[in-house]
C-alpha cells in the first residue's frame, strides 16, 4: 500500500473507463424518452425587442412548450440570475447589478442571448419550431471596446461602469513613484479567450415524485440547488442536484446559466424529463469568456534597483451582464497576489469594470491571478531591459527572503512560507540559461529570432476554507468516501483513494469516491481556486484520523488487549503480533451491532491560504519571413509543497501551461464593431494543439505549507498563472533588439509579422 500512498506517481483510476468510452456524462445519463430543449438566440448585439410571436412555433409538430421571459414570469418564476456586487474598499460603494433575465426581457444585449426556449419531442422538431418564431427588433448603438463610456448597455450604469475597486494608499504610492530613482511604465492587453471545454454545457431535469432532479455538468451542486429553489419557488428539500462526470470546467462551469433553470421549469410544468445540450458554436456564443482587460503597471526602483513602489490599474470587460464572480476577479482576487514575490510596501491598485455588448466574462483557470502575474512579470522583464540589468538579478534584488516568512504583503495577505531564491536558482540551472546565447546564435544562423522569457509567479488558493468528508464502511466490505468537491477531469478519484490508502491502510480498489449529489452530501464548497487537494484533502485526513480514534477502544476490546496503536495501516497490540486491519475492524463492528462506528463525518476549516509559486522559463523562435512564433523550450520549477501525486501534479502543470501558451500565441475572441462574434467555430478560433505545444520540463522545489496539515499547495491553476507572462517576455526578448517595446498577446503570425514590418520601417526611416 505504500506504493499507492501519497506522493507516489500512481496512474489514474479514472482513465480506463474514460478511454474505453465508459464515462457517464450528462448526455449519457439523460432519460432516453426526455423531451429536447433548444434555445433561440439573438443574432444582433443590442436592440429593442419590438415584438415576439411564438404562435406558429407552438403549433408545430412535436412541440410541447415555448418559453419566453413573459411566460416564465406569468408562471411565477423569479426571472433573474443574481451576482454579488463588489464593494470598493476605499469608499464602501458597491458596484451596480443590473437585472439579468433568463431570457431577453424587452431588449437583447449580446449576440447569443436567449430569447425563447422551445421544448419538443426531438431536437430537430425543436430547432424547426425555433425557426418559426418571429422576432422584430429595432437596433441600438453597440459598445464592444474595453473602455469607460460609449453607448449605454444599462441605464443604471453611468458611462457603462459596473464597479470601481481600489486598494492601497494612492497618495503614498504616488509620492514613492515621484521619489524613485527609476520609474518604468508598461501597458498591456490581456486578450479575451473562450474556455472551449471538451464537453459543452448541458443539463437535464426530471420530476421525482414531489421533488425535482436537476443534473448539470457543473463544478458543484449546492449553488445550483439554492438558485433552483429560489427561481422556481420551491423549498430546498424539493430539489436534488447532481453532477455526473464532467468533461472540463476550468471555472466556466462553476456558476449559474439560464438553461439549467429553464429546463427545470419545463420539466416541472410538463411532468416529463427535459434535456438540453449546447453545440460548439452555441457554447462559443453563450459560455462565459475569460480575461479581456487592459492593464497598466508602473514600477518604481531605488538607486540600487530594488522595487519600492508599484501601481496597477486595469479596465476589465464584464460583458453585457454580470455573471457569478465577475466583479471580484480583476479586483479582489487580482489583489490577493498583486505584489507578487517582491518585498515592496507602497502598492496601490485600481480596477474598473465596464459593460459591453458581448458575452459575459467570468472565472477562467486562475481567475485574476494569471492576469495579476501577467502585467507584473511583463513589467519586470521590460524594466530589466530598459534599465540595462539582468532580469534574474533584478528580481533577486526585490525577492521576499526566506527568513522574512511569514510575510504580510502590502495587500494584507500573509504568505506563510517560501524560498524564491532557491526555486529561481534551480530554474536557471535546469533551463540552461547559461547556454541561451549559443542557442540564440544558432537560431539567427537559420534566419530566426530567439527570445528567452522569465515569469516568477505566486498564486493564492481560493474558495471556501471549510470542507467536510464522510467515510462509510459498507456491508460488502468496501468504503465510501463522500466529498464536497467535484472532479472535472483533475484526477480526484485517484488522489482521494491515495489519502485513504495512506491514512487507513485501505486497498485503493476497496474505496468508492462519492461526489456531486446534494441528497448524499449535505454541504460542500465545490471545485475551484485549486482548493481540492488542500481543503478537501485536509478534511479527508481529519476524518480518517477520527475513524482511527473511534475504532481504537473497540479494537482493544475485540482483541482483548489493554492497548492498541495504529501503525502502517493496521491496528496493533504493542509487544505482540496481534493485528487487525481497518476493514476487519469494520466487519467486527457490524457483527457487534456497532453501527456508530461505521459512518464518520468531520468538518475542517483551514486557518489560511496556501501560496503555490514557481519560475517559468520559456524560449521562442520567430520566423522573420512569416512572423510565425513557436515555443521551442519550456521549463518549470514549482513549489507546490508536499506533492499529492507527482505525475498528476505534472499533468496539471502541462495542461495549465498549454492553456497559457494558447492565449499567448493563438487564442483570441474577436467581435466586429456591430458585436458579431467572428470567432464562433474552431475554423476561426485558434485552439492550442499538440503540434504547437513544446515538451514541458517540470521540477519540484517544495517548501511545505503551514496552512494545512498536509503541507500541500494547490497545483491546478499554477501552470496558467505563470505561462502567459513567460511567453510574452520571450516574445519581447526576441523583438526588443529591433526597437520593438510594445508587444501584446496573442502573438499570431499576422500580428508578429506586422511588428516586424514596423521595425523594418523604423530602421529604413533612420
PAVOGU-802643 format. One line per field, with one value per residue (C-alpha): x, y, z; residue number from 0; residue in one letter. Coordinates in steps of 0.05 Angstrom, whole numbers, plus 5000, padded with zeros to 4 digits. Example, Ala and Ser with C-alpha at 12.3 -4.5 7.8 and 13.67 -1.06 7.14 Angstrom:
2
xx	c(5246,5273)
yy	c(4910,4979)
zz	c(5156,5143)
pos	c(0,1)
code	c(A,S)
//
This chain:
766
xx	c(5000,5059,5068,4999,5005,5011,5069,5070,5063,5005,4966,4894,4837,4791,4828,4809,4735,4742,4789,4743,4680,4651,4646,4578,4565,4502,4484,4495,4451,4391,4329,4321,4249,4266,4240,4291,4301,4331,4346,4331,4387,4395,4431,4442,4484,4439,4366,4297,4251,4191,4151,4158,4108,4113,4045,4068,4124,4078,4032,4086,4090,4122,4125,4104,4123,4154,4183,4194,4212,4139,4113,4161,4143,4070,4085,4113,4187,4238,4265,4335,4404,4438,4511,4541,4569,4640,4648,4703,4748,4765,4696,4649,4609,4583,4582,4517,4480,4431,4376,4399,4337,4339,4310,4314,4265,4248,4319,4376,4446,4493,4494,4476,4429,4370,4303,4260,4266,4228,4214,4195,4196,4260,4317,4302,4230,4253,4302,4249,4200,4252,4260,4185,4189,4183,4225,4222,4277,4300,4375,4410,4482,4533,4593,4647,4712,4742,4737,4696,4640,4606,4535,4499,4487,4446,4412,4436,4509,4534,4589,4579,4618,4599,4644,4706,4751,4814,4863,4925,4947,4943,4978,5035,5047,5046,5097,5141,5139,5156,5216,5240,5307,5277,5205,5183,5113,5081,5011,4989,4927,4901,4861,4793,4792,4740,4742,4722,4719,4718,4647,4600,4550,4488,4435,4370,4315,4263,4206,4219,4152,4141,4213,4254,4321,4368,4431,4482,4555,4579,4634,4589,4516,4498,4497,4452,4407,4398,4387,4336,4297,4295,4279,4226,4196,4210,4236,4308,4287,4245,4306,4360,4421,4473,4538,4560,4627,4647,4690,4728,4705,4763,4718,4669,4622,4623,4566,4493,4467,4396,4387,4391,4330,4290,4297,4279,4217,4196,4205,4165,4108,4104,4115,4168,4243,4273,4344,4389,4459,4495,4532,4601,4581,4525,4576,4622,4564,4537,4591,4626,4691,4757,4807,4793,4823,4872,4925,4980,5037,5082,5144,5189,5260,5311,5383,5402,5346,5303,5228,5200,5132,5080,5017,4970,4908,4861,4796,4760,4705,4644,4605,4532,4512,4546,4560,4576,4641,4653,4662,4713,4761,4801,4792,4793,4822,4873,4895,4910,4977,4985,5056,5078,5140,5170,5184,5150,5108,5080,5028,4963,4914,4850,4803,4745,4694,4655,4594,4597,4551,4589,4582,4594,4665,4677,4726,4775,4834,4867,4813,4850,4917,4943,4922,4958,5022,5019,5024,5073,5121,5116,5134,5193,5225,5211,5243,5305,5314,5300,5347,5401,5404,5398,5326,5345,5386,5330,5281,5330,5343,5269,5251,5219,5275,5266,5277,5221,5165,5110,5106,5046,5042,5021,4953,4943,4955,5001,5048,5064,5127,5172,5243,5242,5317,5324,5268,5296,5367,5341,5301,5361,5402,5350,5334,5408,5404,5480,5474,5419,5467,5492,5421,5403,5462,5442,5372,5398,5440,5375,5343,5302,5297,5302,5279,5281,5225,5220,5160,5165,5093,5056,4983,4932,4888,4816,4746,4716,4767,4716,4701,4674,4686,4648,4675,4625,4641,4591,4564,4602,4670,4681,4689,4652,4685,4636,4669,4645,4688,4672,4723,4724,4780,4834,4841,4804,4784,4857,4882,4827,4839,4912,4892,4855,4908,4958,4916,4875,4914,4857,4868,4851,4804,4761,4747,4689,4692,4622,4614,4564,4497,4461,4420,4481,4526,4491,4542,4605,4649,4654,4715,4751,4811,4855,4823,4810,4876,4887,4817,4784,4849,4853,4780,4796,4854,4817,4760,4808,4841,4773,4758,4821,4804,4734,4755,4815,4778,4732,4791,4825,4761,4753,4826,4822,4885,4899,4930,4922,4961,4951,5013,5028,4955,4938,4915,4969,4978,5047,5094,5053,5039,4965,4940,4873,4861,4810,4766,4769,4752,4692,4668,4674,4637,4580,4575,4574,4518,4564,4534,4560,4630,4611,4600,4643,4636,4683,4688,4752,4768,4838,4869,4897,4910,4970,5011,5040,5097,5149,5191,5172,5226,5204,5243,5211,5234,5205,5209,5230,5195,5127,5122,5108,5125,5140,5152,5213,5235,5196,5220,5180,5205,5147,5139,5074,5094,5084,5062,4999,5017,5077,5052,4984,5015,5060,4999,4963,5023,5027,4953,4957,5019,4988,4926,4971,5010,4944,4923,4992,5001,4936,4872,4834,4760,4743,4679,4667,4641,4569,4581,4581,4627,4677,4710,4649,4679,4745,4755,4763,4786,4858,4856,4925,4942,4994,5037,5045,5060,5131,5157,5150,5203,5175,5215,5195,5229,5178,5172,5115,5056,5039,4967,4943,4961,4984,5037,5007,4994,4945,4971,4910,4918,4992,5013,4968,4986,5059,5055,5026,5080,5135,5114,5102,5170,5203,5170,5193,5264,5265,5237,5267,5334,5295,5270,5201,5178,5103,5086,5019,4984,4964,5029,4996,5037,4999,5009,5083,5094,5063,5110,5170,5147,5140,5212,5237,5202,5232,5302,5291,5267,5331)
yy	c(5000,5047,5044,5074,5124,5199,5229,5167,5176,5129,5125,5149,5102,5144,5135,5064,5077,5144,5117,5058,5101,5081,5151,5176,5248,5290,5268,5195,5200,5237,5193,5166,5190,5260,5319,5363,5437,5486,5560,5613,5664,5736,5749,5823,5852,5908,5920,5933,5873,5905,5842,5767,5719,5646,5623,5587,5553,5530,5497,5457,5381,5353,5419,5417,5486,5552,5592,5667,5718,5738,5666,5646,5708,5692,5623,5656,5646,5694,5715,5736,5707,5741,5761,5797,5867,5885,5938,5989,5983,6057,6088,6030,6040,5977,5963,5961,5896,5905,5854,5794,5756,5684,5702,5771,5818,5875,5883,5839,5859,5809,5762,5694,5719,5672,5699,5636,5562,5510,5442,5386,5311,5314,5363,5370,5389,5440,5471,5475,5508,5558,5580,5594,5645,5715,5767,5840,5884,5956,5964,6005,6031,5977,5980,5927,5961,5955,6028,6074,6109,6092,6073,6054,5980,5990,6054,6045,6040,6110,6110,6034,6029,5965,5978,6016,5979,6006,5981,6012,6082,6120,6183,6144,6105,6169,6200,6137,6138,6211,6198,6135,6135,6098,6091,6042,6040,5986,5979,5911,5879,5814,5786,5752,5677,5623,5565,5514,5454,5387,5375,5432,5455,5413,5392,5353,5356,5305,5301,5251,5246,5312,5331,5355,5325,5371,5341,5391,5386,5437,5445,5435,5423,5468,5535,5507,5476,5543,5581,5530,5534,5610,5615,5560,5579,5512,5491,5468,5398,5393,5400,5348,5368,5320,5328,5268,5261,5330,5339,5401,5461,5510,5557,5568,5514,5537,5588,5590,5594,5606,5539,5499,5533,5538,5463,5452,5494,5459,5390,5410,5441,5385,5329,5298,5297,5352,5354,5408,5403,5462,5453,5483,5548,5557,5549,5600,5649,5638,5608,5657,5680,5695,5752,5812,5872,5929,5937,5987,5975,6030,6006,6050,6028,6059,6073,6001,5977,5949,5954,6007,6025,5991,6020,5975,5997,5958,5965,5898,5875,5847,5833,5850,5825,5805,5731,5695,5723,5775,5837,5803,5772,5832,5868,5828,5763,5802,5839,5776,5768,5838,5849,5781,5753,5822,5858,5923,5963,6021,5987,6011,5982,6006,5963,5989,5941,5961,5933,5918,5885,5819,5753,5754,5747,5706,5656,5621,5579,5623,5676,5741,5712,5699,5770,5799,5760,5776,5851,5850,5800,5831,5897,5866,5838,5903,5942,5899,5916,5990,5994,5951,5899,5823,5801,5748,5797,5850,5801,5776,5847,5851,5780,5768,5730,5661,5688,5740,5688,5690,5754,5801,5836,5908,5879,5846,5774,5731,5687,5630,5602,5607,5605,5643,5647,5571,5560,5611,5583,5514,5541,5578,5515,5467,5513,5520,5596,5597,5564,5611,5657,5598,5575,5646,5649,5582,5608,5671,5629,5599,5667,5665,5709,5675,5701,5679,5698,5691,5694,5683,5675,5665,5648,5645,5584,5609,5584,5566,5545,5497,5428,5362,5289,5227,5156,5099,5024,4984,4913,4887,4904,4968,5041,5101,5169,5227,5292,5363,5376,5358,5329,5360,5314,5330,5260,5267,5194,5173,5224,5214,5139,5155,5193,5133,5084,5126,5143,5080,5026,5012,4978,5031,4985,4980,5055,5089,5164,5195,5266,5312,5293,5342,5286,5247,5305,5360,5414,5426,5480,5451,5455,5520,5561,5498,5483,5409,5379,5428,5437,5371,5334,5363,5343,5273,5267,5294,5246,5187,5206,5207,5137,5112,5147,5118,5047,5042,5025,4977,4941,4936,4906,4858,4835,4831,4873,4933,4978,4986,5031,5044,5038,5022,5014,4966,4965,4932,4909,4932,4875,4823,4801,4813,4859,4879,4919,4975,4933,4875,4923,4949,4878,4863,4927,4908,4839,4871,4919,4979,5019,5083,5063,5051,5123,5182,5254,5311,5384,5424,5496,5517,5575,5608,5601,5568,5602,5559,5594,5580,5601,5592,5599,5600,5604,5622,5625,5676,5666,5734,5720,5695,5722,5652,5646,5577,5558,5514,5503,5508,5496,5500,5495,5497,5499,5462,5440,5366,5335,5294,5254,5278,5250,5283,5348,5349,5335,5394,5438,5414,5428,5497,5517,5497,5538,5597,5586,5581,5650,5680,5652,5632,5644,5709,5723,5776,5817,5865,5936,5911,5860,5799,5744,5729,5670,5625,5559,5521,5542,5613,5606,5584,5529,5504,5437,5383,5401,5472,5453,5443,5389,5418,5402,5401,5402,5409,5450,5442,5484,5451,5497,5512,5529,5457,5392,5361,5413,5416,5475,5471,5459,5462,5533,5548,5528,5581,5634,5632,5616,5678,5726,5676,5672,5747,5762,5713,5749,5815,5789,5766,5832,5884,5886,5910,5970,5940,5954,5945,5873,5843,5776,5739,5731,5704,5704,5763,5806,5788,5799,5868,5883,5861,5907,5964,5952,5947,6012,6047,6024,6047,6115,6125)
zz	c(5000,5010,4935,4927,4984,4979,4939,4895,4819,4812,4748,4749,4767,4723,4658,4637,4638,4602,4550,4536,4530,4597,4626,4649,4627,4626,4555,4575,4636,4607,4602,4532,4530,4552,4512,4478,4490,4441,4453,4401,4409,4388,4323,4340,4396,4420,4403,4430,4421,4387,4380,4393,4361,4382,4359,4296,4333,4389,4339,4302,4306,4369,4406,4479,4502,4482,4539,4538,4591,4594,4601,4657,4696,4686,4715,4778,4766,4794,4727,4746,4754,4812,4821,4880,4874,4894,4949,4938,5000,4993,4998,5012,4948,4914,4840,4801,4787,4730,4722,4683,4659,4640,4572,4540,4572,4525,4499,4475,4496,4462,4404,4433,4487,4494,4470,4475,4491,4451,4482,4434,4425,4384,4376,4302,4318,4370,4320,4266,4313,4336,4263,4261,4318,4291,4327,4307,4335,4330,4331,4385,4387,4403,4450,4445,4466,4536,4559,4602,4564,4499,4481,4546,4557,4621,4644,4715,4695,4681,4628,4628,4694,4731,4791,4815,4863,4896,4948,4977,4993,4927,4954,4986,4921,4880,4927,4924,4848,4847,4892,4858,4823,4764,4740,4686,4657,4615,4586,4561,4533,4564,4506,4513,4507,4503,4552,4500,4547,4512,4537,4523,4575,4584,4634,4643,4694,4714,4764,4821,4856,4891,4880,4821,4800,4761,4731,4705,4685,4736,4788,4849,4864,4922,4887,4833,4886,4922,4857,4832,4897,4892,4818,4818,4885,4916,4984,4981,5003,4940,4895,4883,4841,4814,4776,4735,4701,4674,4612,4634,4673,4683,4723,4667,4693,4765,4760,4741,4670,4646,4610,4675,4706,4642,4632,4705,4698,4634,4666,4727,4687,4635,4684,4639,4634,4591,4565,4535,4507,4475,4409,4399,4366,4416,4471,4440,4437,4507,4553,4599,4569,4605,4615,4569,4604,4591,4644,4663,4712,4739,4777,4819,4835,4882,4863,4878,4832,4887,4876,4922,4891,4847,4818,4778,4741,4697,4658,4656,4610,4645,4581,4575,4645,4709,4717,4781,4808,4752,4795,4841,4791,4767,4833,4898,4870,4829,4891,4931,4896,4868,4895,4871,4905,4919,4984,4965,5014,4973,4929,4900,4851,4817,4776,4736,4708,4646,4609,4535,4485,4488,4524,4599,4626,4689,4720,4676,4700,4752,4756,4768,4788,4717,4700,4761,4746,4672,4680,4738,4708,4639,4671,4709,4645,4609,4666,4663,4590,4599,4659,4627,4683,4683,4691,4743,4783,4781,4813,4865,4890,4909,4929,4996,5032,5063,5133,5125,5126,5147,5107,5106,5039,5026,5006,5074,5052,5094,5054,5102,5071,5010,4984,4918,4912,4915,4864,4815,4820,4804,4745,4717,4720,4693,4635,4618,4616,4610,4542,4516,4478,4438,4422,4401,4354,4324,4312,4280,4233,4209,4198,4262,4323,4391,4457,4530,4578,4653,4698,4773,4795,4860,4868,4923,4936,4935,4951,5018,5071,5101,5076,5103,5088,5107,5110,5109,5115,5074,5084,5023,5054,5017,5037,5011,5016,5009,4987,4974,4913,4840,4792,4723,4700,4751,4779,4846,4846,4846,4895,4946,4944,4958,5020,5049,5027,5066,5127,5137,5101,5054,4987,4934,4897,4960,4960,4924,4919,4921,4896,4863,4894,4940,4971,4992,5012,5050,5040,5001,4970,4901,4858,4841,4861,4866,4934,4926,4949,5006,5034,5016,5028,5098,5111,5087,5134,5195,5182,5174,5240,5272,5246,5279,5344,5345,5328,5376,5441,5403,5372,5440,5469,5410,5413,5489,5498,5542,5489,5414,5367,5294,5251,5179,5162,5218,5290,5333,5404,5426,5444,5406,5335,5341,5286,5254,5191,5188,5142,5192,5248,5209,5196,5271,5288,5242,5273,5342,5323,5330,5272,5305,5282,5210,5189,5208,5185,5202,5180,5179,5165,5143,5182,5120,5046,5015,4961,4905,4869,4818,4759,4686,4632,4560,4495,4429,4358,4309,4234,4204,4138,4163,4234,4260,4334,4362,4434,4429,4501,4566,4637,4702,4774,4823,4897,4910,4979,4991,4924,4927,4865,4826,4760,4767,4790,4729,4685,4716,4702,4630,4618,4650,4612,4546,4562,4577,4513,4476,4500,4487,4417,4381,4421,4411,4414,4362,4355,4299,4311,4308,4362,4316,4340,4285,4321,4332,4310,4312,4240,4265,4337,4348,4400,4421,4391,4405,4345,4370,4442,4468,4514,4583,4635,4706,4771,4843,4898,4955,5017,5056,5071,5143,5125,5125,5159,5094,5077,5007,4960,4902,4832,4787,4762,4771,4701,4670,4723,4700,4627,4595,4621,4606,4533,4528,4557,4509,4451,4478,4486,4413,4386,4433,4396,4335,4374,4389,4460,4457,4441,4462,4461,4420,4381,4318,4254,4225,4287,4295,4220,4227,4285,4243,4186,4236,4259,4188,4171,4230,4210,4139,4163,4201)
pos	c(0,1,2,3,4,5,6,7,8,9,10,11,12,13,14,15,16,17,18,19,20,21,22,23,24,25,26,27,28,29,30,31,32,33,34,35,36,37,38,39,40,41,42,43,44,45,46,47,48,49,50,51,52,53,54,55,56,57,58,59,60,61,62,63,64,65,66,67,68,69,70,71,72,73,74,75,76,77,78,79,80,81,82,83,84,85,86,87,88,89,90,91,92,93,94,95,96,97,98,99,100,101,102,103,104,105,106,107,108,109,110,111,112,113,114,115,116,117,118,119,120,121,122,123,124,125,126,127,128,129,130,131,132,133,134,135,136,137,138,139,140,141,142,143,144,145,146,147,148,149,150,151,152,153,154,155,156,157,158,159,160,161,162,163,164,165,166,167,168,169,170,171,172,173,174,175,176,177,178,179,180,181,182,183,184,185,186,187,188,189,190,191,192,193,194,195,196,197,198,199,200,201,202,203,204,205,206,207,208,209,210,211,212,213,214,215,216,217,218,219,220,221,222,223,224,225,226,227,228,229,230,231,232,233,234,235,236,237,238,239,240,241,242,243,244,245,246,247,248,249,250,251,252,253,254,255,256,257,258,259,260,261,262,263,264,265,266,267,268,269,270,271,272,273,274,275,276,277,278,279,280,281,282,283,284,285,286,287,288,289,290,291,292,293,294,295,296,297,298,299,300,301,302,303,304,305,306,307,308,309,310,311,312,313,314,315,316,317,318,319,320,321,322,323,324,325,326,327,328,329,330,331,332,333,334,335,336,337,338,339,340,341,342,343,344,345,346,347,348,349,350,351,352,353,354,355,356,357,358,359,360,361,362,363,364,365,366,367,368,369,370,371,372,373,374,375,376,377,378,379,380,381,382,383,384,385,386,387,388,389,390,391,392,393,394,395,396,397,398,399,400,401,402,403,404,405,406,407,408,409,410,411,412,413,414,415,416,417,418,419,420,421,422,423,424,425,426,427,428,429,430,431,432,433,434,435,436,437,438,439,440,441,442,443,444,445,446,447,448,449,450,451,452,453,454,455,456,457,458,459,460,461,462,463,464,465,466,467,468,469,470,471,472,473,474,475,476,477,478,479,480,481,482,483,484,485,486,487,488,489,490,491,492,493,494,495,496,497,498,499,500,501,502,503,504,505,506,507,508,509,510,511,512,513,514,515,516,517,518,519,520,521,522,523,524,525,526,527,528,529,530,531,532,533,534,535,536,537,538,539,540,541,542,543,544,545,546,547,548,549,550,551,552,553,554,555,556,557,558,559,560,561,562,563,564,565,566,567,568,569,570,571,572,573,574,575,576,577,578,579,580,581,582,583,584,585,586,587,588,589,590,591,592,593,594,595,596,597,598,599,600,601,602,603,604,605,606,607,608,609,610,611,612,613,614,615,616,617,618,619,620,621,622,623,624,625,626,627,628,629,630,631,632,633,634,635,636,637,638,639,640,641,642,643,644,645,646,647,648,649,650,651,652,653,654,655,656,657,658,659,660,661,662,663,664,665,666,667,668,669,670,671,672,673,674,675,676,677,678,679,680,681,682,683,684,685,686,687,688,689,690,691,692,693,694,695,696,697,698,699,700,701,702,703,704,705,706,707,708,709,710,711,712,713,714,715,716,717,718,719,720,721,722,723,724,725,726,727,728,729,730,731,732,733,734,735,736,737,738,739,740,741,742,743,744,745,746,747,748,749,750,751,752,753,754,755,756,757,758,759,760,761,762,763,764,765)
code	c(X,X,X,X,X,X,X,X,X,X,X,X,X,X,X,X,X,X,X,X,X,X,X,X,X,X,X,X,X,X,X,X,X,X,X,X,X,X,X,X,X,X,X,X,X,X,X,X,X,X,X,X,X,X,X,X,X,X,X,X,X,X,X,X,X,X,X,X,X,X,X,X,X,X,X,X,X,X,X,X,X,X,X,X,X,X,X,X,X,X,X,X,X,X,X,X,X,X,X,X,X,X,X,X,X,X,X,X,X,X,X,X,X,X,X,X,X,X,X,X,X,X,X,X,X,X,X,X,X,X,X,X,X,X,X,X,X,X,X,X,X,X,X,X,X,X,X,X,X,X,X,X,X,X,X,X,X,X,X,X,X,X,X,X,X,X,X,X,X,X,X,X,X,X,X,X,X,X,X,X,X,X,X,X,X,X,X,X,X,X,X,X,X,X,X,X,X,X,X,X,X,X,X,X,X,X,X,X,X,X,X,X,X,X,X,X,X,X,X,X,X,X,X,X,X,X,X,X,X,X,X,X,X,X,X,X,X,X,X,X,X,X,X,X,X,X,X,X,X,X,X,X,X,X,X,X,X,X,X,X,X,X,X,X,X,X,X,X,X,X,X,X,X,X,X,X,X,X,X,X,X,X,X,X,X,X,X,X,X,X,X,X,X,X,X,X,X,X,X,X,X,X,X,X,X,X,X,X,X,X,X,X,X,X,X,X,X,X,X,X,X,X,X,X,X,X,X,X,X,X,X,X,X,X,X,X,X,X,X,X,X,X,X,X,X,X,X,X,X,X,X,X,X,X,X,X,X,X,X,X,X,X,X,X,X,X,X,X,X,X,X,X,X,X,X,X,X,X,X,X,X,X,X,X,X,X,X,X,X,X,X,X,X,X,X,X,X,X,X,X,X,X,X,X,X,X,X,X,X,X,X,X,X,X,X,X,X,X,X,X,X,X,X,X,X,X,X,X,X,X,X,X,X,X,X,X,X,X,X,X,X,X,X,X,X,X,X,X,X,X,X,X,X,X,X,X,X,X,X,X,X,X,X,X,X,X,X,X,X,X,X,X,X,X,X,X,X,X,X,X,X,X,X,X,X,X,X,X,X,X,X,X,X,X,X,X,X,X,X,X,X,X,X,X,X,X,X,X,X,X,X,X,X,X,X,X,X,X,X,X,X,X,X,X,X,X,X,X,X,X,X,X,X,X,X,X,X,X,X,X,X,X,X,X,X,X,X,X,X,X,X,X,X,X,X,X,X,X,X,X,X,X,X,X,X,X,X,X,X,X,X,X,X,X,X,X,X,X,X,X,X,X,X,X,X,X,X,X,X,X,X,X,X,X,X,X,X,X,X,X,X,X,X,X,X,X,X,X,X,X,X,X,X,X,X,X,X,X,X,X,X,X,X,X,X,X,X,X,X,X,X,X,X,X,X,X,X,X,X,X,X,X,X,X,X,X,X,X,X,X,X,X,X,X,X,X,X,X,X,X,X,X,X,X,X,X,X,X,X,X,X,X,X,X,X,X,X,X,X,X,X,X,X,X,X,X,X,X,X,X,X,X,X,X,X,X,X,X,X,X,X,X,X,X,X,X,X,X,X,X,X,X,X,X,X,X,X,X,X,X,X,X,X,X,X,X,X,X,X,X,X,X,X,X,X,X,X,X,X,X,X,X,X,X,X,X,X,X,X,X,X,X,X,X,X,X,X,X,X,X,X,X,X,X,X,X)
//
